């Protein structure tokens, strides 16, 4: 992890930079927050944002790892539910009787 003020490398749990004295704030990763919110509304973009946010958090050590992980889990679950519902719909659609193929002479 690096200091945002002077750019020197600092420890992972450092609160104040030893070189310049600046306070080290860990902010939430924006993509993890967006991914978590979108996982309820727009499932696929929520999954993509959560995965990218999770990977960024591993590099930058920001907050929001739990939000990103929850977004990944919720989006994956909802996608699997939608796939199962689509399969059930398509199976029922193929089993419904359609119009008869033989000519109907009874008017």
N, C-alpha and C positions, 0 to 999 in steps of 0.2 A: 504494500500500500504506500502511496506517496502523498505528501503534503500538498494541499491545493494552493497554498500561498507561495512556498519556496521551491517545491518540486523535489525535495529530498525524500529519500526512502525512510519510512517510519514503521514502527511495529503495528501489528494488527489491532491491538486493543489500546493504542495510544490515544489519549484524550487531548493532550497539548503537544505540539511539535517541539522537539528539543532544540532545533536549529533556529526557528524564527519566533516561537512562542504563540503561534496561531492556534486557536481552538479547532479541533478536528471534528467536523459534523458528518455523520453518516446519514445521507438522505435516502429516501425510498426510490427505487428504480421505477421510472415512469412506465416502461413497457410492462413490468409485472403488474402494476396497478391497472393499466388499461386492459391487459389480458384477462385479469380476474373479473373485471366488470363486463367485458365483452363475452366472456364464457357463458353468461346467462342469456345474452341477447343474440349475438352473432357468434355461433359456435366455432367455425373454422378460423376466422380472424382472431378470436380469443385464444385459440390453441396456438396459433403462430406467434402472437405477441407474448404469450406466457413462456413459450420455449425460448424465444430470443431474449426475453427479460431474464430468464433463469440462467442462460449462458453468459449474459453480461454481468450478472451478479457474481458469478464465480470468478470473473476477471477483475471487477472493480471493487468487490467486497462491500457493496451497498446493502441497504436494508431491502426487504421485500421478497426474500427467498421463499417464505411461506405462502405469500400471495401468488407468486409464480407457480409454485407447486400445486396449490389449490386450483388455480386456473387450468393447469394441464390436466388434473384429475377430473374436474367438472366437465371440461370440454370433451375429453376422451369418453367419459361416461355418456354424455348426451349424444355424441356422434354414434356410439354403439347402439343406443336406444333408437335413434332415428333410422339406422340401418335395419335393425330388427323389425321396426314398424313398416318400413318400406317393403321388406321381404314378405311380411304377413299380408300387406295390401296387394302385392303382385300375385301371391298365391291365391288369394280370394278372388281377385279379378279374373284369373284364368279359369276358375271353377264356376263362375256365374254363367247361366245359360244365356246364349245370345239369340238372335233371330234364327228361325229355322232355315235350313239351306234348301229344303225341298219346296216346290211351288205350292202355294196355298190356293186351292180352288174353291174354298168355302168363303164366299163374300158375305 
